[in-house]
């Protein structure tokens, strides 16, 4: 089978030296829709180098290079067609606020391969640290269609809970027609997000927005709406990608605030709130 579970799990971790600059941080923030309105002081924290704060989800693109999904496909024991791959979910835990400029070491390894029957799910764990210690731990769940059914461990079940009661806050965020083209400049050059022919081969009518772009847009909305723009308060951010976003649509982001957590659900307004993110939780602390 194209996914050799034993080989993937036994492979040595892959270590990469990464660097980033304030310009990389600014580009990422612009890629997830920051800077509107351009002169708003709250937005300048994401776009102006003299005031720059780093949204924790920047970790998913820090250092450029292949994103989690494509990185997983280059690991030993994995030989699958990119057109049959989807990003199933993403989790991120930050160990301290991310600096605007850094040189760090990132270590990637496949930590699990789950048999979902009609698909395999690869779990790629990435740990990053600089000279001052750990920065973040991330996990990407990579859904590989047609590669399940070998009788392996199914892994944990998805969180299927639905939020009860009205959300504490609901905001809408427009997705630009060129959002995916701009976000691609952060390093995720998967043709699914730009090439209509490739998108059709993957089963979509047209190119879709990167799941990690929606992931970043949603975290920014939570931080700006419920955390008063304090990016340093975020401790973790986890979400399942239950559907796609198309450029030009509007995201409806509903938030339920708890004690140190925000539960989040995201839907596409133009498609009757078709689910985009589910099982989503931000853990935070406030100074």
Buried (B, 14 or more C-beta within 10 A) or exposed (E): EBBBBEEBBEBEBBEBEBEBEBEBBBBBBBBBBBBEEEEEEEBBBBBBEEEBBBBBBBBBBBBBEBBBBBBBBEBBBBEBBBBBBBBBBBBBBBBEBBBBEBEBBBBBBBEBBBBBEEBBBBBBBBBBBBEEEBBBBBBBBBBBBEBBEEEBEEBEEEEEEEEEEEBBBEBEBBBBEEBBBBBBBBBBEBBBBBBEEBBEBBEBEEBBBBBBBBBBBBBBBBBBBBBEBBBBBBBBBBBBBBBBBBBBBBBBBBBBBEEEBBBBBBBBBEBEEBBBBBBBBBBBEEE
